[in-house]
Every structure is written in structure tokens, then in C-alpha cells.
Amino acid sequence: MPLKLAVLFLCFAIVAAEDPYRFFTWNVTYGTIWPLGVPQQGILINGQFPGPDIYSVTNDNIIVNVFNSLDEPFLIHWNGIQNRRNSYEDGVYGTTCPIPPGKNFTYILQMKDQIGSFFYFPSLGFHKAAGGFGGIKILSRPLIPVPFDNPADDYILLIGDWYKSNHTDLKAILDGGNKLPFPDGILMNGRGPNATSFTIQQGKTYRLRLCNVGLQNSLNFRIQGHKMKVVEVEGTHTVQISYSSLDIHVGQCMSVLITADQQPQDYYIVVSSRFTTPVLITTGFLRYANSNSPAIGPLPGGPTVEVDWSLNQARSIRTNLTASGPRPNPQGSYHYGMINTTRTIRLSSSAGQVSNKQRYAINSVSFVPADTPLKLADYFKIDGVFRVGSISDAPTGGGIYLDTSVLGTDYRNFVEIVFQNDEDIVQSYHLSGYSFFVVGMDGGQWTSASRNVYNLRDAVSRCTVQVYPKSWSAIYVALDNVGMWNLRSEFWARQYLGQQFYLRVYTASTSLRDEYPIPKNALLCGRASGRRTRPL
């Protein structure tokens, strides 16, 4: 009898210890939207543009049943969600089969050991230019201290450049071998100029989570008469510094605190494009409750083409070493600067013509999707889909060529990745499945001597990094997440035309501690069709 009771109590303990589940059912449809005053085809989720936000807590299990009611395949990528040991759920074509029209697929995600501000978006084709995106908020668990008082409210603001053209027309331009025209405007939460507002109470402080979900342009964000205190960047609590305006590069997110400490009235919220001619600009409003005074005066000015200004601001954003992250230990307890790197990977972007069509490349390789998701080909050992080492780990200096580029790396290695940008635009790179330390960025060519200016103490840890024109950025990353992970340009036309590859983080181990098995419900396509996700 005591043994039976012990077993019973153990079962209850296991059940009680399981992390909470949150369930979502999404229906993805086309719908007519007018964000810039003209009708166009948008992608709606449950009839919404942008889609519904996901609210969660560290370690929550998120179950999202997605019904594809479009007339073409569809995938959702969870930008910044690490999908620990489970790249099958990443929602990009290299890892996940698209959801066929009229079918559904259930994503099973866990916000394992994460906090912070992120977003999701459709990753296939040029769907991102039609909508289908939304915010993701991961709160700390109740007993984990946060380095600032609870705000009066917590808002998500998705900003991004936008085209009046349908996504199908934009895709046709790229498929025809051409570059896209300049965007038509900037949206705030899917709306055009003077259509977005937030109401605040005098004397209270609010959290605003800002994400640049656009297609190519870095944006500057500012609020008339108010300072913004940066407190979190893509899951890392930061040293709390106040700014009058902030550069947010494409694909990036950050949280700021705003205190309603001005005369009660309406104030302009301004978002403008950076490093562009002409400069795109849009406005919204910060409204004080119980005030009928409209926003007045000139719009607050912001930087336009100044690179040094942006570079210095980026360097000033650093990790709060005394704050707890998803767990109680301080964020500075991981001494990344004292770990020897085992490998240096140097990546250089380029643009050019292949067969008289525009292409973009990394280390001269312009990525072309295979007929089967790479992760499935790896799992089922299907030959001929990709080749590990099909991209070199240093620039070749040669001309652009097409290949399904996969870079092989070893599990638990600690590597240095240097992004070299010899072009005249700002680049922005994202690595799925990981958060990395941005240890340095500067102008000119990177050399081994550049390591002398690295920040090896409190560099911010994030999942997206910008690289300024004719400049370099360096990151350190601990390869502790087995899988097939997408490293890509967040400039979406460049990504679509080849500026991406897959990082295969490999171990010979088959332990569940290192990688989960293929999901039972995984869709199988291409050369993986007809196979089984589990033995009979």
C-alpha cells in the first residue's frame, strides 16, 4: 500500500510540475485592407490585420492550430522563439512542410527559458508583404524579479515599411529578375498616418514593445516631448538608458518605458525611415486621458542618414548584468567573454546578376530552396537534397552562384560569426533558434585586430543584428540547440532572392536531452512524402 501511494503522489507531482498550456485556433484568410488608403489583398488571421498577439509566460506551452484558408501553401515563422531541441516547429521551408490550402497544422511551441518581445509572420514567398504578422509577449514567471516596477499597461506596436501593391505583384517583380521599387509608406499596427493612438493616464508609466516587422528599411521611432527608457531587447534586460529617439532595424524588437509626465494633451508619435532618399514618415498619437487638446507644433525631428549616430546608439545598449532573466540567476552570470571560441565564421553579402536576373548571396552562394525541407531530408537520410559544406565559412571573393547552402557546425561549440558588409545599405541578419552576444561593430574591414574593441563583459544578447554600410558586426554564439536553423537577411527581397543559408548544428547523439524526435503530426512533403513520423 505505501508503494502504491508513493507512485500515486509521484504521478501527481509530475502533473503538477508541467508548465501551463495555452491554446489558439487561427483561421488564415485573404481579405481586403486599406492601410494606405487604397484597397489591396491582405492576409488576415481570425479576420484581423495585424493578427492576434500571443501573450505568454516563460516556459508556457503554446499550441497554435492554424487553418490555411488561402489558395496557396502557408507557413508561420516565430521570429525569436528558440524552439529548443525542436527546429521542426520553426516554420520556415528549410524545416517545416507548408500547410496545404484547405488543411490545418498544429504548431507545438514552448517558450523555454525565454522572456521578452518578439513577433511572428508568414515565411513563404512574399506573404510577409500582405500581413499575417502579430506580436509575441513572454512575461517573466511571477516569482522572478523584473528590474522595473509593473507598468500601468503593456502595449505592442508593430511598425514597418509597406507597399500599396499586392504581395503577388511584388513577388512577380522579383521572380522576373528585378529589384523592388521604393516602399509607399510606413504602418503602425497595420494602419497608416494618424490612425494609431494610445491613451495614457497622467503620472503613470507604460511599457511599449516596438518591433520592426517591415520588409527592408531601418526605422527611427520617437514621441513628441517624451523620453523613452530602453529596458529589454529581444529577451535581454538592458541597462536602463533614456533616449529621445530610437533606431529599430528590420526584424528587431525592443521594450521601452514611457512616463506620462508632460502637460495633458495629445502628442505626436513619429516613425521615419533611416538611410533613405526620400524619407518615409508616418504619425500616430499619444493621448492623455481626459484631455481634448490636440497635438500641436512641429513634428519632433529625428536622424535621417547619419550612420555614426546609429552606431553609437547601438553600442550604448548593453545587458543589465544584475537583472534576472527567465531564471533567478543574474544575466551577467554567464561569462561569455571568458570562453575560448572554437571557430570563426566570416560572412559577406553581395548582390549581382545570375542568368540576367537579380540575386543576392552570402559568401558568393545564393540560396535556392530544395524540393524537400532540409530538416526532413536530414532526419530521413534522403540523399541529394542538400550537402553539408555547400557554403564556405569565409568569403571566397568569387562570383555569385546558386546552391542549397548548408553550413555544418558541431553541437556545443562556441563560435564567433563576423558579418562583413561591403555594400552601401544597412543589413540586418537573424539567426533562428538562438540568442547571441553582439560583441562588436565598426566601420571598414574586420581583421583579427578588431577583437581588441570587442565588448566582452556586457554585450546585449539578441537574435537579430544590424550591419552598417561598409562595416562589420561580430557575434558570439554558443551552439547549444541541435537542429537545422535559418540564418538570413531580414531585408525580405534579399532573403527571397538568396541571401540566406541554413546552419546545421549536429550531434551524433540520439538522446531526447539533445533533440526531440520529429513531431507525430509533422507534415511530410517532397521526397519525404509517404514516410512515417513514428514506427508502427
C-alpha positions as CSV (number, residue, x, y, z in Angstrom):
1,M,0.0,0.0,0.0
2,P,2.7,2.6,0.8
3,L,4.4,1.8,-2.5
4,K,1.1,2.4,-4.4
5,L,0.6,5.7,-2.6
6,A,4.2,6.8,-3.4
7,V,3.6,6.1,-7.1
8,L,0.3,8.0,-7.0
9,F,1.9,11.0,-5.3
10,L,4.8,10.9,-7.9
11,C,2.3,11.0,-10.7
12,F,0.5,13.9,-9.2
13,A,3.9,15.7,-8.7
14,I,4.8,15.2,-12.4
15,V,1.4,16.5,-13.5
16,A,1.6,19.5,-11.1
17,A,5.1,20.3,-12.3
18,E,4.2,20.5,-16.0
19,D,4.2,24.0,-17.5
20,P,0.9,25.6,-18.4
21,Y,-0.7,25.2,-21.9
22,R,-2.2,28.0,-23.9
23,F,-4.4,27.1,-26.9
24,F,-5.0,29.1,-30.0
25,T,-7.1,28.4,-33.1
26,W,-6.3,30.6,-36.1
27,N,-8.0,30.8,-39.5
28,V,-5.9,32.3,-42.1
29,T,-7.8,34.0,-44.9
30,Y,-7.5,36.7,-47.6
31,G,-9.3,40.0,-47.1
32,T,-9.4,43.5,-48.4
33,I,-7.4,46.0,-46.4
34,W,-6.8,49.8,-46.9
35,P,-3.8,50.6,-44.7
36,L,-2.5,53.4,-47.1
37,G,-5.9,54.4,-48.5
38,V,-6.2,52.0,-51.4
39,P,-7.7,48.5,-51.4
40,Q,-5.3,45.6,-51.6
41,Q,-5.3,41.9,-50.7
42,G,-4.2,41.3,-47.1
43,I,-3.6,38.1,-45.1
44,L,-5.9,38.1,-42.1
45,I,-5.8,35.8,-39.0
46,N,-9.2,35.3,-37.5
47,G,-10.3,38.3,-39.6
48,Q,-7.6,40.6,-38.0
49,F,-4.8,42.6,-39.6
50,P,-2.4,42.5,-37.9
51,G,-3.1,39.1,-36.4
52,P,-3.8,38.4,-32.8
53,D,-1.0,38.9,-30.3
54,I,0.3,36.0,-28.3
55,Y,0.6,36.6,-24.5
56,S,2.6,34.0,-22.6
57,V,4.9,33.4,-19.6
58,T,8.3,31.8,-19.5
59,N,8.1,28.0,-20.3
60,D,4.5,28.1,-21.3
61,N,3.5,25.5,-23.9
62,I,1.8,27.3,-26.9
63,I,-0.5,25.2,-29.1
64,V,-1.5,27.0,-32.3
65,N,-3.9,25.2,-34.6
66,V,-3.5,27.0,-38.0
67,F,-6.2,26.5,-40.7
68,N,-5.0,27.6,-44.1
69,S,-8.0,29.0,-46.0
70,L,-5.8,30.6,-48.6
71,D,-5.5,29.2,-52.2
72,E,-1.8,28.5,-51.7
73,P,0.6,26.9,-49.2
74,F,1.3,28.8,-46.0
75,L,3.7,28.8,-43.1
76,I,4.2,30.9,-39.9
77,H,7.6,31.6,-38.5
78,W,8.1,32.5,-34.9
79,N,10.8,35.2,-35.1
80,G,13.0,35.0,-32.0
81,I,11.3,31.9,-30.4
82,Q,14.1,29.4,-30.0
83,N,12.1,26.2,-30.3
84,R,14.7,24.4,-28.1
85,R,15.7,21.0,-29.5
86,N,12.8,21.3,-32.0
87,S,13.7,23.0,-35.2
88,Y,10.8,21.1,-36.9
89,E,8.5,23.8,-35.5
90,D,10.4,26.8,-36.7
91,G,8.0,27.4,-39.6
92,V,10.4,28.1,-42.4
93,Y,10.6,26.0,-45.6
94,G,14.0,24.5,-44.6
95,T,12.5,22.9,-41.6
96,T,8.7,22.6,-42.0
97,C,6.4,21.5,-44.8
98,P,3.9,24.2,-45.8
99,I,0.3,23.8,-44.8
100,P,-1.6,23.0,-48.0
101,P,-4.7,25.0,-49.0
102,G,-7.7,23.9,-47.1
103,K,-5.7,22.0,-44.5
104,N,-4.5,22.7,-41.0
105,F,-1.4,22.1,-38.9
106,T,-0.9,22.5,-35.1
107,Y,2.3,24.1,-34.0
108,I,3.6,22.9,-30.6
109,L,5.9,25.6,-29.2
110,Q,7.5,26.1,-25.8
111,M,8.7,29.5,-24.6
112,K,11.5,27.6,-22.9
113,D,13.8,29.8,-20.7
114,Q,12.7,32.9,-22.6
115,I,11.3,36.3,-21.8
116,G,10.8,39.4,-23.9
117,S,9.3,40.9,-27.1
118,F,9.1,39.1,-30.4
119,F,6.7,38.6,-33.4
120,Y,5.5,36.0,-35.9
121,F,5.0,36.4,-39.6
122,P,4.3,34.3,-42.7
123,S,7.6,33.0,-44.1
124,L,6.7,31.6,-47.6
125,G,7.0,33.5,-50.8
126,F,6.3,37.2,-50.3
127,H,3.3,36.7,-47.9
128,K,5.0,39.0,-45.4
129,A,4.1,41.9,-47.6
130,A,0.4,41.1,-47.2
131,G,0.2,40.9,-43.4
132,G,-0.3,37.7,-41.3
133,F,2.0,39.0,-38.6
134,G,1.5,39.7,-34.9
135,G,3.3,40.3,-31.6
136,I,4.6,37.8,-29.1
137,K,4.9,38.8,-25.5
138,I,6.7,36.5,-23.0
139,L,6.4,37.7,-19.4
140,S,8.6,36.6,-16.5
141,R,7.3,34.0,-14.1
142,P,5.6,35.6,-11.1
143,L,8.4,34.9,-8.6
144,I,11.2,36.1,-10.9
145,P,12.2,39.7,-10.1
146,V,11.9,42.2,-13.0
147,P,14.3,45.3,-12.8
148,F,11.5,47.8,-13.0
149,D,8.0,48.4,-11.5
150,N,5.0,46.9,-13.2
151,P,3.8,49.3,-15.8
152,A,0.3,50.7,-15.8
153,D,-0.2,48.9,-19.2
154,D,1.9,46.9,-21.7
155,Y,1.4,47.6,-25.4
156,I,2.7,46.0,-28.6
157,L,3.4,48.4,-31.5
158,L,4.4,46.8,-34.8
159,I,6.0,49.2,-37.2
160,G,7.2,48.6,-40.8
161,D,7.5,49.9,-44.3
162,W,4.7,48.9,-46.7
163,Y,3.7,48.7,-50.3
164,K,0.3,49.5,-51.8
165,S,0.8,46.6,-54.3
166,N,-0.5,43.1,-53.6
167,H,2.1,40.6,-52.4
168,T,1.6,38.6,-55.6
169,D,2.6,41.6,-57.7
170,L,5.7,42.2,-55.6
171,K,6.7,38.5,-55.9
172,A,6.2,38.7,-59.7
173,I,8.7,41.6,-59.9
174,L,11.3,39.5,-58.0
175,D,10.5,36.3,-60.0
176,G,11.1,38.4,-63.1
177,G,14.6,39.1,-62.0
178,N,14.1,42.7,-61.0
179,K,14.5,44.8,-57.8
180,L,11.5,46.1,-55.9
181,P,10.6,49.8,-56.1
182,F,10.9,52.0,-53.0
183,P,8.1,51.3,-50.4
184,D,5.0,53.5,-50.4
185,G,4.7,54.2,-46.7
186,I,5.1,53.1,-43.1
187,L,2.4,51.4,-40.9
188,M,1.8,51.4,-37.2
189,N,-0.1,48.3,-36.1
190,G,-1.3,47.8,-39.7
191,R,-2.6,51.4,-40.0
192,G,-1.5,54.4,-42.0
193,P,-0.9,58.0,-40.9
194,N,-2.8,59.5,-37.9
195,A,-4.8,56.3,-37.4
196,T,-3.0,54.8,-34.3
197,S,-3.2,56.1,-30.8
198,F,-2.5,55.1,-27.2
199,T,-4.3,56.6,-24.2
200,I,-2.3,57.1,-21.0
201,Q,-3.0,58.5,-17.5
202,Q,-1.1,61.4,-16.1
203,G,1.8,60.3,-13.9
204,K,1.8,56.7,-14.8
205,T,4.4,54.7,-16.7
206,Y,3.7,52.4,-19.6
207,R,5.6,49.7,-21.4
208,L,5.7,49.8,-25.2
209,R,7.1,46.8,-27.1
210,L,8.4,48.0,-30.5
211,C,9.0,45.6,-33.4
212,N,10.1,46.4,-36.9
213,V,8.1,43.9,-39.0
214,G,8.8,45.7,-42.3
215,L,10.3,44.4,-45.5
216,Q,13.6,46.3,-45.7
217,N,14.0,49.7,-44.0
218,S,15.5,50.7,-40.7
219,L,13.1,52.9,-38.8
220,N,13.5,55.7,-36.3
221,F,10.9,55.9,-33.5
222,R,10.2,59.0,-31.3
223,I,7.4,60.5,-29.2
224,Q,7.0,64.3,-29.0
225,G,8.0,65.7,-25.6
226,H,8.8,62.3,-24.1
227,K,11.9,60.3,-23.3
228,M,12.0,56.5,-23.8
229,K,13.8,54.3,-21.4
230,V,15.0,51.1,-23.0
231,V,14.6,48.1,-20.7
232,E,14.6,45.0,-22.9
233,V,15.9,43.9,-26.2
234,E,14.8,40.6,-27.7
235,G,14.7,38.8,-24.4
236,T,17.5,40.6,-22.5
237,H,17.0,43.1,-19.8
238,T,19.2,46.1,-20.6
239,V,21.0,48.9,-18.8
240,Q,18.2,51.5,-18.4
241,I,19.2,54.5,-20.6
242,S,16.7,57.1,-21.8
243,Y,16.6,58.2,-25.5
244,S,14.8,60.9,-27.4
245,S,14.6,58.6,-30.5
246,L,15.5,55.0,-31.3
247,D,16.7,53.2,-34.4
248,I,14.9,49.9,-34.8
249,H,16.3,47.9,-37.7
250,V,14.2,45.5,-39.7
251,G,13.4,42.3,-37.8
252,Q,14.3,43.8,-34.4
253,C,12.3,44.3,-31.2
254,M,12.8,46.3,-28.0
255,S,10.8,47.4,-25.0
256,V,10.7,51.0,-23.7
257,L,9.1,52.6,-20.7
258,I,7.3,55.9,-21.2
259,T,6.1,58.1,-18.3
260,A,3.2,60.4,-18.7
261,D,5.0,63.4,-17.2
262,Q,4.0,66.2,-19.6
263,Q,1.2,68.7,-19.8
264,P,-2.0,66.7,-20.6
265,Q,-2.8,66.8,-24.3
266,D,-2.1,64.8,-27.4
267,Y,1.5,64.2,-28.6
268,Y,2.8,63.0,-31.9
269,I,4.3,59.5,-32.3
270,V,6.6,59.6,-35.3
271,V,8.2,56.8,-37.3
272,S,10.5,57.6,-40.2
273,S,12.8,55.6,-42.5
274,R,16.5,55.8,-41.9
275,F,19.3,56.0,-44.6
276,T,16.8,56.5,-47.4
277,T,16.1,59.2,-50.0
278,P,13.3,60.2,-49.9
279,V,12.5,59.8,-46.2
280,L,9.2,58.0,-45.4
281,I,7.3,59.3,-42.4
282,T,4.1,58.4,-40.5
283,T,2.5,59.7,-37.4
284,G,0.2,58.5,-34.6
285,F,-0.8,59.9,-31.2
286,L,0.0,59.5,-27.5
287,R,-3.2,60.8,-25.8
288,Y,-3.5,61.9,-22.2
289,A,-6.9,60.8,-20.7
290,N,-9.5,63.5,-20.1
291,S,-7.7,65.9,-22.4
292,N,-9.2,67.4,-25.5
293,S,-6.1,69.3,-26.6
294,P,-4.9,68.2,-30.0
295,A,-1.2,67.6,-30.8
296,I,0.4,70.9,-31.8
297,G,3.7,72.2,-33.0
298,P,6.2,70.8,-35.5
299,L,6.9,67.0,-35.5
300,P,9.9,66.0,-33.4
301,G,12.9,65.7,-35.7
302,G,14.9,62.6,-36.0
303,P,18.1,61.4,-37.6
304,T,18.0,60.6,-41.4
305,V,21.2,59.4,-42.9
306,E,23.7,59.7,-40.0
307,V,25.4,56.3,-39.6
308,D,27.7,57.2,-36.7
309,W,24.7,58.4,-34.6
310,S,23.0,55.0,-35.1
311,L,26.2,53.0,-34.4
312,N,26.9,54.9,-31.2
313,Q,23.3,54.3,-30.0
314,A,23.6,50.5,-30.8
315,R,26.9,50.3,-28.8
316,S,25.2,52.0,-25.8
317,I,22.5,49.3,-25.5
318,R,24.1,46.8,-23.0
319,T,23.0,44.0,-20.8
320,N,21.8,44.6,-17.3
321,L,24.2,42.2,-15.5
322,T,22.3,42.3,-12.2
323,A,18.9,41.6,-13.5
324,S,17.4,38.1,-13.6
325,G,16.5,36.7,-17.0
326,P,13.9,33.9,-17.3
327,R,15.5,32.3,-14.2
328,P,16.6,33.9,-10.9
329,N,20.3,33.9,-11.7
330,P,21.7,37.3,-12.8
331,Q,22.0,37.8,-16.6
332,G,25.7,38.5,-16.1
333,S,26.4,35.1,-14.5
334,Y,27.3,33.7,-18.0
335,H,30.8,35.0,-18.6
336,Y,30.8,34.7,-22.4
337,G,33.9,36.8,-22.7
338,M,36.0,34.2,-20.8
339,I,35.1,31.3,-23.2
340,N,37.6,30.5,-26.0
341,T,35.9,30.4,-29.4
342,T,36.4,27.2,-31.3
343,R,35.8,28.6,-34.8
344,T,35.5,31.9,-36.7
345,I,32.8,32.1,-39.4
346,R,33.1,35.2,-41.7
347,L,30.0,36.0,-43.8
348,S,30.0,38.6,-46.6
349,S,26.9,39.7,-48.5
350,S,26.9,40.5,-52.2
351,A,24.4,41.5,-55.0
352,G,24.6,40.7,-58.6
353,Q,23.1,39.1,-61.7
354,V,22.8,35.3,-62.3
355,S,21.5,34.4,-65.8
356,N,20.4,38.1,-66.2
357,K,18.3,38.0,-63.1
358,Q,18.9,39.9,-59.8
359,R,20.2,37.6,-57.0
360,Y,21.8,38.2,-53.5
361,A,24.3,36.0,-51.8
362,I,26.3,35.1,-48.7
363,N,29.9,34.1,-49.3
364,S,29.0,34.0,-53.1
365,V,26.3,31.4,-52.6
366,S,22.7,32.5,-53.5
367,F,20.3,30.1,-51.7
368,V,17.7,28.1,-53.7
369,P,15.1,26.1,-51.8
370,A,15.3,22.3,-52.3
371,D,12.3,20.2,-53.2
372,T,12.2,18.9,-49.6
373,P,12.6,20.7,-46.3
374,L,16.2,20.2,-45.2
375,K,15.4,19.1,-41.7
376,L,13.2,16.3,-43.0
377,A,15.8,15.2,-45.5
378,D,18.4,15.1,-42.7
379,Y,16.1,13.1,-40.4
380,F,15.1,10.6,-43.1
381,K,18.6,10.5,-44.6
382,I,17.4,11.4,-48.1
383,D,20.4,11.9,-50.4
384,G,20.6,14.6,-52.9
385,V,18.6,17.3,-51.2
386,F,21.5,19.3,-49.7
387,R,25.2,19.0,-49.0
388,V,26.8,20.0,-45.7
389,G,29.6,22.4,-46.5
390,S,28.0,23.8,-49.6
391,I,28.8,27.3,-48.3
392,S,32.3,28.2,-47.1
393,D,32.9,29.7,-43.7
394,A,34.8,32.6,-45.2
395,P,34.2,34.9,-48.2
396,T,35.5,33.4,-51.4
397,G,35.7,36.6,-53.5
398,G,34.2,34.7,-56.4
399,G,31.1,35.4,-58.4
400,I,27.6,34.6,-57.3
401,Y,26.3,31.0,-57.9
402,L,23.2,29.1,-56.9
403,D,23.1,26.3,-54.4
404,T,21.1,25.0,-51.4
405,S,23.7,26.3,-48.9
406,V,24.1,24.5,-45.6
407,L,27.0,25.2,-43.2
408,G,27.9,22.4,-40.8
409,T,28.7,23.1,-37.2
410,D,29.1,20.9,-34.1
411,Y,26.8,20.9,-31.1
412,R,28.2,22.7,-28.0
413,N,30.9,24.6,-29.9
414,F,31.3,28.3,-29.1
415,V,31.8,30.2,-32.3
416,E,32.5,33.7,-33.5
417,I,30.5,34.9,-36.5
418,V,31.6,38.1,-38.3
419,F,29.2,39.8,-40.7
420,Q,31.1,41.8,-43.3
421,N,29.0,44.4,-45.3
422,D,30.9,45.9,-48.2
423,E,27.6,47.3,-49.7
424,D,26.1,50.8,-49.3
425,I,23.0,49.7,-47.4
426,V,22.3,48.7,-43.8
427,Q,22.0,44.9,-43.5
428,S,20.0,43.1,-40.8
429,Y,20.6,39.4,-40.0
430,H,18.6,36.9,-38.0
431,L,19.6,33.5,-36.6
432,S,16.7,31.2,-35.8
433,G,16.9,29.0,-32.7
434,Y,19.4,31.2,-30.9
435,S,20.2,34.3,-28.9
436,F,23.8,35.6,-29.5
437,F,26.1,38.2,-27.9
438,V,26.7,41.2,-30.2
439,V,30.3,41.8,-29.1
440,G,31.4,44.4,-31.7
441,M,30.5,46.6,-34.7
442,D,32.5,49.2,-36.5
443,G,33.3,50.6,-40.0
444,G,35.7,49.2,-42.5
445,Q,37.0,45.7,-42.9
446,W,37.1,43.2,-40.0
447,T,40.5,41.8,-39.1
448,S,41.7,39.8,-36.1
449,A,42.8,43.1,-34.6
450,S,39.2,44.1,-34.5
451,R,38.8,41.8,-31.5
452,N,40.6,44.4,-29.4
453,V,37.5,46.6,-29.4
454,Y,35.0,43.8,-28.5
455,N,32.7,44.2,-25.5
456,L,33.5,41.0,-23.6
457,R,31.5,42.0,-20.4
458,D,28.0,43.3,-21.0
459,A,27.2,43.0,-24.7
460,V,23.5,42.6,-25.4
461,S,22.2,39.2,-26.2
462,R,19.6,39.1,-29.0
463,C,18.6,37.2,-32.2
464,T,18.9,40.0,-34.9
465,V,21.8,42.2,-35.6
466,Q,22.3,45.1,-38.0
467,V,25.5,45.7,-40.1
468,Y,26.1,49.3,-41.2
469,P,27.2,50.2,-44.7
470,K,30.9,49.4,-45.4
471,S,31.1,48.0,-41.9
472,W,31.2,44.8,-39.8
473,S,29.4,43.3,-36.9
474,A,30.6,40.4,-34.7
475,I,28.7,38.0,-32.5
476,Y,29.5,35.1,-30.2
477,V,27.1,32.2,-30.1
478,A,27.0,29.0,-28.0
479,L,25.7,26.3,-30.3
480,D,23.6,24.6,-27.7
481,N,20.5,24.0,-29.7
482,V,20.6,21.0,-32.1
483,G,18.8,21.4,-35.4
484,M,18.7,23.0,-38.8
485,W,18.5,26.7,-38.3
486,N,17.9,29.6,-40.8
487,L,20.4,32.4,-40.9
488,R,19.0,35.1,-43.2
489,S,18.8,38.6,-44.2
490,E,15.7,40.3,-42.8
491,F,15.6,42.5,-45.9
492,W,12.9,40.3,-47.3
493,A,13.5,40.7,-51.1
494,R,17.2,39.8,-50.4
495,Q,16.1,36.8,-48.4
496,Y,13.7,35.7,-51.2
497,L,16.5,36.1,-53.8
498,G,19.1,34.1,-52.0
499,Q,20.7,36.0,-49.0
500,Q,20.2,33.2,-46.5
501,F,21.5,29.7,-45.6
502,Y,21.0,27.0,-43.0
503,L,23.2,26.3,-40.0
504,R,23.2,22.6,-39.3
505,V,24.0,22.1,-35.6
506,Y,24.9,18.5,-35.4
507,T,25.4,15.8,-32.8
508,A,25.6,12.0,-33.2
509,S,23.6,11.6,-30.0
510,T,20.0,10.4,-30.3
511,S,19.2,11.4,-26.7
512,L,16.0,13.3,-26.1
513,R,18.1,15.6,-23.9
514,D,19.8,16.9,-27.1
515,E,16.9,16.9,-29.7
516,Y,13.3,15.9,-29.7
517,P,12.0,13.4,-32.2
518,I,10.1,14.5,-35.3
519,P,6.6,15.6,-34.2
520,K,3.9,13.0,-34.7
521,N,1.8,15.5,-36.6
522,A,4.6,16.7,-38.8
523,L,3.5,17.3,-42.4
524,L,5.6,15.4,-44.9
525,C,6.2,16.7,-48.4
526,G,8.6,16.5,-51.3
527,R,10.8,13.4,-51.2
528,A,9.7,12.8,-47.6
529,S,6.1,12.2,-48.7
530,G,4.7,8.8,-47.8
531,R,7.1,8.2,-44.9
532,R,6.1,7.9,-41.3
533,T,7.0,10.2,-38.4
534,R,6.9,7.2,-36.0
535,P,7.5,3.5,-36.3
536,L,4.3,1.4,-36.5
